[in-house]
């Protein structure tokens, strides 16, 4: 079995004694694309900085290519690179920003060719942009230059923290395609944190969920936040925008988050009924259909008010069902199947 | 008012006529200030970087000490240095009293807290993303330090300029430690004090113009460097 590029064991990190990340075990396969999803504060950025070796974890260890690695190790310098959410460049020209990594790596010779290639890769005209100063760029251009500065190194690992959060749509597309080209051309391992779940599920080999600093499963999942209101002794629910109620089992606390597996939700066929004593039903509209790359399963994103639930459509039902975007559907699920964190 | 105007006219004559005493004071000032600035920058910038960049025990107290030292009166520094390098002091045998190196030592003590405090402020204002960026691009510890300093270079230049201005215009240290000896340790500022006291306004004004001229020339050079 090929060696993973990362092996994380009993990782724990604290800021001012506050725990922010606790991961028992996580591996990342070489040349794979791993997605990280989770709400703000779930630990995605911290995890990326730890595996970028920006700082050391409070406890635990991270193996890189089978060996323990630490900040400033020769083995990881220029091999692992992180692109942060906010575009940030050094106070120098675009050319010098992109060439900086080549300079610190001690590469001699003419840097123009690799710098120009990297700028072209992110959709920037090298001749037009090379001499521009860092403060003469738009946000999207700055983020693309920042990405070029990493791609010029042809890194073994490229870590992307919300790479398209602060940029325009055109820049966003260029950043995404350039990142994926790194994998296809150089076998670069990508680890991407993003709120764009659709994109992650489209491009990633696996998607890992983080919640309050801990792993909360992988693949597609529904993470539903409160507040929860109490209808009866053991009946709780969430009020949705369209006056519907999403009934759940008893939450362990007022701020608990519900997890509902896409396989535990069923799209009801026309005229189909369910046992309402144990099953809840909500009405929604299909907004997206997607075929998962790794499993081959079909998934539907269904909007119910402001909530979007991901539903896995069983193969046995595909032949009997007509679905397309904008189609109204009824979803059935058992509140007892909800997991809480 | 007439005497001020006459003073300006006489100042131009002294300067462009190559008056010996005038230019001797200028040379003494430049020698002492160059030595003190070089020392305070070499010591102060790294110390300021450490103070601004790292978290360590008693960091707040260290910063408090440095900030307090900013307000040290020049005559007090002059008095302390005099006590150390006079014949009765622990460094009396080094023969530094009434010399330009002695003045430079006092001016270094004056300039050092300024360089440390303003360098620390410049480093503290560094974007928090810079460290992540530099490490992400493969910088080692040494490159991290040098590149970080380069990124805050304008703040460090400002620290140097502020210290230089203070050093160039101080009187207390030069007077007490240097002794205002003609042709030897008479600096621009001690000369101005002396000549004005004698009623020789022309010389005082001339020396004042030189001070302003030096400050202007330094700022022009730095402005040129900033544009590059």
HADDOCK unambig.tbl for C-alpha pairs under 7 A between the chains (distance, minus, plus):
assign (segid A and resid 54 and name CA) (segid B and resid 132 and name CA) 6.18 0.50 0.50
assign (segid A and resid 54 and name CA) (segid B and resid 135 and name CA) 6.48 0.50 0.50
assign (segid A and resid 72 and name CA) (segid B and resid 140 and name CA) 5.65 0.50 0.50
assign (segid A and resid 77 and name CA) (segid B and resid 138 and name CA) 4.50 0.50 0.50
assign (segid A and resid 78 and name CA) (segid B and resid 137 and name CA) 5.81 0.50 0.50
assign (segid A and resid 78 and name CA) (segid B and resid 138 and name CA) 4.31 0.50 0.50
assign (segid A and resid 80 and name CA) (segid B and resid 136 and name CA) 6.88 0.50 0.50
assign (segid A and resid 81 and name CA) (segid B and resid 136 and name CA) 4.51 0.50 0.50
assign (segid A and resid 81 and name CA) (segid B and resid 137 and name CA) 6.30 0.50 0.50
assign (segid A and resid 82 and name CA) (segid B and resid 136 and name CA) 5.45 0.50 0.50
assign (segid A and resid 88 and name CA) (segid B and resid 129 and name CA) 6.94 0.50 0.50
assign (segid A and resid 90 and name CA) (segid B and resid 151 and name CA) 6.88 0.50 0.50
assign (segid A and resid 91 and name CA) (segid B and resid 151 and name CA) 6.33 0.50 0.50
assign (segid A and resid 101 and name CA) (segid B and resid 137 and name CA) 4.86 0.50 0.50
assign (segid A and resid 101 and name CA) (segid B and resid 138 and name CA) 6.12 0.50 0.50
assign (segid A and resid 104 and name CA) (segid B and resid 138 and name CA) 6.55 0.50 0.50
assign (segid A and resid 104 and name CA) (segid B and resid 139 and name CA) 5.97 0.50 0.50
assign (segid A and resid 105 and name CA) (segid B and resid 138 and name CA) 6.81 0.50 0.50
assign (segid A and resid 150 and name CA) (segid B and resid 137 and name CA) 6.65 0.50 0.50
